[in-house]
Amino acid sequence: MPMEETCSNPSCFFCTMKESDPLLRRAGIIKCFKEMPIRDDQEHVLVLSGLWNIAMTQPNDPEFPSLGIFQCMASLISRGINDRDWLLRDQNIYIPYYAAHVIGSYTMNKVEFAEEAVNSGVVIPLMELLRGKISWVEQRVAVRALGHLASYEATFHAVAEREEEVVELVMKIAATCLDVVYIELVGVKDEKKRLKYHCDLLSRGVGGLEMENRKAEEWASQNQCWSIYLLSSFASKGKSLNLICNQKFLEDLCDMWGGLMNHSSPGGFGLIRILCYNKTGRKSIAESKHVIEALCNLSRSSDDWQYMGVDCLLLLLKDSDTRYKVMEISVLFLVDLVEVQNLGGRTKVGESITKVLLLYYKTKKSMPIINKSVERALNLLWDLKVQRRKRERPISEEEVGERRVLVNLLKQQGNEKFWAGEIEEAISKYTEGLSLCPLKLRKDRLVLYSNRAQCYLLLKDAEAAISDSTRALCLSNPVNSHNKSLWRRSQAYDMKGLAKESLMDCIMFVNGCITSKKAKHVKVPYYAARMIGKQMNATCLFASAEVKYCKKGKEQVHESNGTADRDRDDNDGEGDGDRGAIMMKQKEISISGLSPILEEPSTRKNSWAATQKISRRKKGMMVGSRDFKISHNNIQALAHTCNHKL
């Protein structure tokens, strides 16, 4: 029988982990953690990879945090930053990434672990990574770890000691990380020209360019989400609002989706809502027409974060210092939502909206000059929610039945006019039906609103079509579940160039086609597939970066936009020589034996990049076919990606 090889390394971490005596094992681990940062060993990267895996799968296990792992990780990061010769030897280039990831994993759930990490001195080396001393992948895990530390009252102060620098750096990362990842990886089509250790961390060489691009999108989205999370910790405590409320940054927040790879992240709108709870934040937001319009569009969408848009607008309308700055835009959107019942776990949302809006109706004589459209909308709201309720209170069930018959007759007449091409006459019939239909007949009113929306679509009145579709979707149960209205609003949003909102509605429409009891086979209309493809191309994560940089050379982009390389040089006082040495050296690094990189457990089964295959017809989508079919998994991917719970 072959003899087992014996390990000659007295400080071998793997041998220590096999020790059966608990006391000896504990003493051995403490010794390993103390010696690892000052000892050269080719197995360091394998040890760090194993520690990373344990931290990811068992983040609440107190063993390693109690034995000195945080001080060890902090020292390894510092050595990687300060000793470039060591960093470029063997596989050490990977160590700072793993070390920062281990810190972040152990501190994401337990405040006592976060306190131990701070006491072990992790903040200073993490700050060095945040400044971009190595590259964007290390910056990504640094902002994640600092975000966890800042989320606890007990450790927030350790991050806030460098408040201004942290906030400015993280704002920049949030605003530019997608561009940086595109420039440094995704936009580099030649596999040989990509930074090899980035590719190895992303995919371990499995899957080639396609896998690397998918993971790069995932990591870039996470970097943005974690940056927003860290900023939210400051904003929720009223810190650095003068910096965060920069008008350009507030506008940028509206395009930070969130929820793509971190399913629980509301993205930029989550931070905007936190700012709306503060008077300074509301004042800054109210001054940006772009942000108000984005909140209004969110409030009339099928996004899971729709309720956040409603919350923000109501907070702005309740504030006497901001209400008149936002009402002319927001009222026209909110009046379409007054009949929604449950939204985002909240009940009687429509009633809350109604109470706020009716305050303006009662005091409109004393208000400043009001937009005629707003005045007309408030008058209709008063009639719908007050006058009609009074008029319909004494109506008997028999009279309700008689009205239903009359309303159905008007609906049929409207349908006949529609099919005869008499669109304006059809609108008139549907409108008459809505005026007669009792409020309690929600399904009948839903159909009338939806039919009238189709008429407005044909007349190319996108705003009216969106308004009526939204009213119909508010009457559906559950909210945003009426298929025809979803498709009609998707088309209307497409007319207005609102790709994200159009995509959301179209995905919900497709999901409805699949889950419908009437659907014997899983079929998706070709026109819906075409719409999804169009909007996904317009809204993919790197769409903006691709437009900006596809015709520019990388060097020109860095010079004109002040990207990460130049900032690293400015911060550490070193030129491109060190980074160039890293780029040259890492090409020689072999990473056999490392475990695959996986992120924190997520309910997302598919990434945003994976769904792009659908729009590019790599899944066999034949858009021109009326019998076009799509797998349920692909729709799951699309729906999960856009925050829709199936």
Secondary structure, DSSP 8 states (H G I E B T S, - for coil): ---------TT-HHHHHT-SSHHHHHHHHHHHHHHGGGS--TTHHHHHHHHHHHHHH-TT--HHHHTTHHHHHHHHHHHHHH-HHHHTSTTGGGHHHHHHHHHHHHTSS-HHHHHHHHHTT-HHHHHHHHTTSS-HHHHHHHHHHHHHHHTSHHHHHHHHTTHHHHHHHHHHHHHHHHHHHIIIIIT---GGGS-HHHHHHHHTTSSHHHHHHHHHHHHHHHHHHHHHHHHHHHHHTT-SHHHHT-HHHHHHHTT----SSSTT--THHHHHHHHHTSHHHHHHHHT-HHHHHHHHHHHTS--TTHHHHHHHHHHHHHSTTTHHHHHHHHHHHHGGGTT---BTTBSSHHHHHHHHHHHHHHTGGGSS---HHHHHHHHHHHIIIIIHHHHHTT--HHHHHHHHHHHHHHHHHHHHHHHTT-HHHHHHHHHHHHHHS-TT-HHHHHHHHHHHHHHHHHTT-HHHHHHHHHHHHHHSSSTT--HHHHHHHHHHHHHHT-HHHHHHHHHHHHHHHHH-TT-SS----HHHHHHHHHHHHHHSTTHHHHHHHTTS-HHHHHHHHT-HHHHHHHHHS--HHHHHHHHHHGGG---TT------S--S--S-HHHHHHHHTTTT---TT-TT----HHHHHHHHHHTT---
